[in-house]
Amino acid sequence: MSTAAHTTDANANNAGAAALSAAAIAAHCAGSASHVAIEVVAETGSTNADLLARVATLPGPLLRVAERQTAGRGRAGRPWLSAPGASLTFSLAWRFKGPMRNLVGLPLAVGVALAETIVGLGVPVRLKWPNDLLRDGDKLAGILVEMQSAPDGAVWAVVGAGINLLMPDQLEQDIGRSVAAAPWLAQMERNLLLATLLSRLAAVLAEFDDTGFAPFCERWNALHAWHGREVSIVDAGRVLQQGRAAGVDAIGRLLLDTAAGRVEILSGDVSLRLADA
């Protein structure tokens, strides 16, 4: 069965890059991505918000891609700024068997899918708990997973991602923080790049629905950016815990070796920072 391609393709062409096209993305997809419907739009507020408003009526998985998001966001409502052609911003709605508690660790599994794909394309990236991809210590990509329960006990997850390909001067000034770019990926045909990411992501989500996070734990730890580094757990500017990062456990909790012993940190609205930053 071929991937369903909606006709809401973006018309805008970016310098040095072919326009994003649902049909072109679908043509390159493989495996578990074959039953994912695809939409491409020139501009929207937030692809995550778009899909969350529609999951109750979706017949199956749907990927929504935007050339530009005007109200993109990350964890805790932080804004995610993007410029046409400078980044890839997309969200994937996926239905899980549920219940909600079985999806603990999903953002980390998504990180594994994206990081392994990008490493395989020649860009060395690492994972920062719980939802960032780093290149040379700076943020290259962010992940936002939002969930909504269905009446039959299933759970819809909307998996959003933003990946920096280029960093225009104005966008760098607007962001005002250290970010990385991946010009090597920017040279890759974007429809093929999105299809490659979607194919791996769909396979990981299908596996996660059956197994949970445990089989991904070792893979995440192999890509851990700050393993063995002194880090702080921060909430609203207040340090809650400090210790040495020791990876994650089988449900995705961060393991922190402190003066009082090992503690497990469950992802919430807390932030992870290097202690000497």
C-alpha positions as CSV (number, residue, x, y, z in Angstrom):
1,M,0.0,0.0,0.0
2,S,1.4,3.4,-1.0
3,T,1.6,6.4,1.4
4,A,-1.5,8.6,1.1
5,A,-0.5,12.1,-0.1
6,H,-2.9,14.9,0.5
7,T,-3.0,17.7,-2.1
8,T,-2.3,20.6,0.3
9,D,1.3,21.0,-0.9
10,A,3.2,24.2,-0.3
11,N,3.7,26.3,-3.4
12,A,6.6,28.3,-2.2
13,N,10.1,27.4,-3.6
14,N,13.1,28.0,-1.4
15,A,16.4,29.0,-2.8
16,G,18.5,26.0,-3.5
17,A,15.7,23.6,-2.5
18,A,12.8,22.0,-4.2
19,A,9.4,22.8,-2.8
20,L,8.1,20.4,-0.2
21,S,5.5,18.1,-1.7
22,A,3.3,15.5,-0.1
23,A,3.5,13.3,-3.2
24,A,7.3,13.6,-3.4
25,I,7.7,12.7,0.3
26,A,5.3,9.7,-0.1
27,A,7.2,8.5,-3.1
28,H,10.3,8.0,-1.0
29,C,8.7,6.4,2.1
30,A,9.1,2.8,3.1
31,G,8.1,0.3,5.7
32,S,5.8,1.4,8.5
33,A,5.4,4.8,6.9
34,S,3.4,3.3,4.0
35,H,0.1,4.0,5.7
36,V,0.8,7.5,6.9
37,A,-1.2,10.3,5.1
38,I,0.8,13.4,4.4
39,E,-0.1,17.1,4.3
40,V,2.3,20.0,3.3
41,V,1.3,23.6,3.9
42,A,3.2,26.8,3.2
43,E,2.4,28.3,6.7
44,T,0.5,27.6,9.8
45,G,0.6,28.5,13.5
46,S,1.7,25.2,14.9
47,T,1.6,21.8,13.2
48,N,1.1,20.2,16.7
49,A,-1.9,22.4,17.5
50,D,-3.3,21.7,14.0
51,L,-3.2,17.9,14.6
52,L,-4.4,18.0,18.2
53,A,-7.5,19.8,17.1
54,R,-8.2,17.0,14.6
55,V,-7.2,13.7,16.2
56,A,-10.7,12.7,17.2
57,T,-11.7,12.6,13.5
58,L,-8.5,11.1,12.0
59,P,-8.9,7.7,10.3
60,G,-5.2,6.9,10.7
61,P,-1.7,8.4,11.1
62,L,-1.1,11.8,9.6
63,L,2.1,13.8,9.0
64,R,1.7,17.5,8.7
65,V,4.6,19.6,7.4
66,A,4.9,23.4,7.3
67,E,7.4,25.5,5.4
68,R,6.9,28.0,8.2
69,Q,5.3,28.0,11.6
70,T,4.3,31.3,13.2
71,A,3.4,29.9,16.6
72,G,5.6,26.9,16.9
73,R,6.4,25.8,20.5
74,G,8.5,23.4,22.5
75,R,8.2,22.1,26.0
76,A,6.6,24.3,28.7
77,G,5.2,26.6,25.9
78,R,8.6,27.8,24.8
79,P,8.5,29.3,21.3
80,W,10.1,27.5,18.4
81,L,11.0,30.0,15.6
82,S,11.5,28.9,12.0
83,A,12.1,30.4,8.6
84,P,11.2,29.0,5.2
85,G,14.0,26.7,4.0
86,A,16.0,27.1,7.2
87,S,14.4,24.3,9.2
88,L,12.2,21.3,9.0
89,T,9.1,21.6,11.1
90,F,6.6,18.8,11.2
91,S,4.2,16.8,13.4
92,L,3.0,13.2,13.2
93,A,-0.3,12.1,14.7
94,W,-0.1,8.4,15.7
95,R,-2.6,6.2,17.5
96,F,-1.4,3.9,20.3
97,K,-3.2,1.1,22.0
98,G,-2.9,2.9,25.3
99,P,-3.3,3.4,28.2
100,M,-1.5,6.7,28.7
101,R,0.9,5.2,31.3
102,N,2.3,2.9,28.7
103,L,3.6,5.8,26.7
104,V,6.1,7.0,29.4
105,G,9.5,7.4,27.6
106,L,7.9,8.1,24.2
107,P,9.7,11.4,23.6
108,L,13.0,9.6,24.3
109,A,12.2,6.9,21.8
110,V,11.4,9.6,19.2
111,G,14.8,11.1,20.0
112,V,16.4,7.8,19.2
113,A,14.6,7.6,15.9
114,L,15.6,11.0,14.8
115,A,19.2,10.9,16.1
116,E,19.9,7.5,14.6
117,T,18.6,8.7,11.2
118,I,20.6,11.9,11.3
119,V,23.8,10.1,12.3
120,G,23.2,7.7,9.5
121,L,23.1,10.7,7.1
122,G,26.5,11.8,8.2
123,V,25.7,14.5,10.9
124,P,27.1,13.5,14.3
125,V,24.4,14.3,16.9
126,R,23.8,13.4,20.5
127,L,20.7,13.3,22.8
128,K,20.1,15.6,25.7
129,W,17.4,14.4,28.1
130,P,14.6,14.5,27.6
131,N,13.8,15.9,24.2
132,D,16.7,17.7,22.4
133,L,19.3,16.7,19.8
134,L,22.7,18.4,20.1
135,R,25.4,19.0,17.6
136,D,28.8,20.2,19.0
137,G,27.0,20.9,22.2
138,D,24.4,23.2,20.8
139,K,20.7,22.5,20.1
140,L,20.1,21.2,16.6
141,A,16.5,19.8,17.0
142,G,13.7,19.8,19.6
143,I,10.9,17.3,20.1
144,L,7.4,18.0,21.6
145,V,5.0,15.1,22.2
146,E,1.4,15.8,23.2
147,M,-1.2,13.2,23.9
148,Q,-5.0,12.9,23.9
149,S,-7.0,10.0,25.1
150,A,-9.6,8.4,22.8
151,P,-13.0,7.2,24.1
152,D,-12.1,3.5,23.4
153,G,-9.0,3.7,25.7
154,A,-6.5,4.3,22.9
155,V,-4.2,7.3,23.0
156,W,-3.4,9.7,20.1
157,A,0.1,11.1,20.3
158,V,1.1,14.1,18.3
159,V,4.9,14.0,17.8
160,G,6.3,17.4,16.8
161,A,9.9,18.1,15.7
162,G,11.9,21.1,14.5
163,I,15.3,20.6,13.0
164,N,17.6,23.5,12.2
165,L,19.2,23.1,8.8
166,L,20.5,26.6,8.2
167,M,20.7,29.6,10.6
168,P,19.9,32.9,8.8
169,D,21.3,36.0,10.6
170,Q,17.9,37.4,11.5
171,L,16.6,34.1,12.9
172,E,19.8,33.7,15.0
173,Q,19.2,37.2,16.3
174,D,15.6,36.5,17.1
175,I,16.4,33.2,18.9
176,G,19.1,34.7,21.0
177,R,20.5,31.4,22.2
178,S,23.1,28.8,21.1
179,V,21.7,26.7,18.3
180,A,23.3,24.5,15.8
181,A,22.7,24.1,12.1
182,A,23.2,21.1,9.7
183,P,24.1,22.5,6.3
184,W,25.1,19.0,5.2
185,L,21.4,18.0,5.7
186,A,20.3,21.3,4.0
187,Q,22.0,20.1,0.8
188,M,19.9,16.9,0.8
189,E,16.7,17.0,-1.2
190,R,14.2,17.9,1.5
191,N,11.4,15.6,0.4
192,L,13.8,12.7,0.6
193,L,15.1,13.9,4.0
194,L,11.6,14.0,5.4
195,A,10.7,10.6,3.9
196,T,13.8,9.1,5.5
197,L,13.0,10.6,8.9
198,L,9.3,9.6,8.6
199,S,10.2,6.0,7.7
200,R,12.4,5.5,10.7
201,L,10.1,7.4,13.0
202,A,7.0,5.3,11.9
203,A,9.0,2.1,12.5
204,V,10.0,3.2,16.0
205,L,6.5,4.3,17.0
206,A,5.1,0.9,15.8
207,E,7.7,-0.9,17.9
208,F,7.2,1.3,20.9
209,D,3.4,0.6,20.8
210,D,4.3,-3.1,21.4
211,T,7.3,-2.9,23.7
212,G,7.4,0.5,25.5
213,F,10.7,2.2,26.0
214,A,12.8,-0.6,27.5
215,P,14.3,-1.8,24.2
216,F,15.3,1.7,23.3
217,C,17.1,2.4,26.6
218,E,20.5,1.1,25.5
219,R,20.3,2.9,22.2
220,W,19.4,6.2,23.9
221,N,22.3,5.8,26.4
222,A,24.7,5.2,23.5
223,L,23.8,8.6,22.1
224,H,23.8,10.4,25.5
225,A,25.4,13.8,25.1
226,W,26.2,14.5,28.8
227,H,27.0,11.1,30.2
228,G,29.3,11.5,33.2
229,R,28.9,15.3,33.2
230,E,27.9,17.3,36.2
231,V,24.4,18.6,35.6
232,S,21.6,20.4,37.4
233,I,17.9,19.8,37.3
234,V,16.3,23.3,37.2
235,D,12.6,24.3,37.7
236,A,11.7,28.0,37.2
237,G,15.3,29.0,37.8
238,R,15.6,27.0,41.0
239,V,18.1,24.1,41.2
240,L,16.2,21.0,42.4
241,Q,19.0,18.4,42.1
242,Q,22.7,18.3,41.1
243,G,24.8,15.4,40.3
244,R,26.5,13.3,37.6
245,A,24.4,12.2,34.6
246,A,24.4,8.4,34.4
247,G,22.0,7.9,31.5
248,V,18.3,6.8,31.5
249,D,16.5,3.7,32.9
250,A,14.0,1.4,31.2
251,I,11.1,3.8,31.5
252,G,13.1,6.9,30.4
253,R,13.9,8.5,33.8
254,L,17.2,10.3,34.0
255,L,19.6,8.7,36.4
256,L,21.5,11.2,38.5
257,D,24.4,10.2,40.8
258,T,24.3,12.7,43.7
259,A,26.1,13.1,47.0
260,A,23.2,11.3,48.6
261,G,23.1,8.4,46.1
262,R,21.4,7.7,42.8
263,V,18.1,9.4,42.1
264,E,15.7,9.0,39.2
265,I,14.2,12.1,37.5
266,L,11.0,11.8,35.6
267,S,10.5,14.3,32.8
268,G,8.1,17.2,33.5
269,D,8.6,20.9,33.1
270,V,12.1,20.7,34.6
271,S,15.2,21.7,32.6
272,L,18.5,19.9,32.5
273,R,21.6,22.1,32.4
274,L,25.3,21.5,32.7
275,A,26.3,22.5,36.2
276,D,29.1,24.8,35.0
277,A,26.9,26.5,32.4
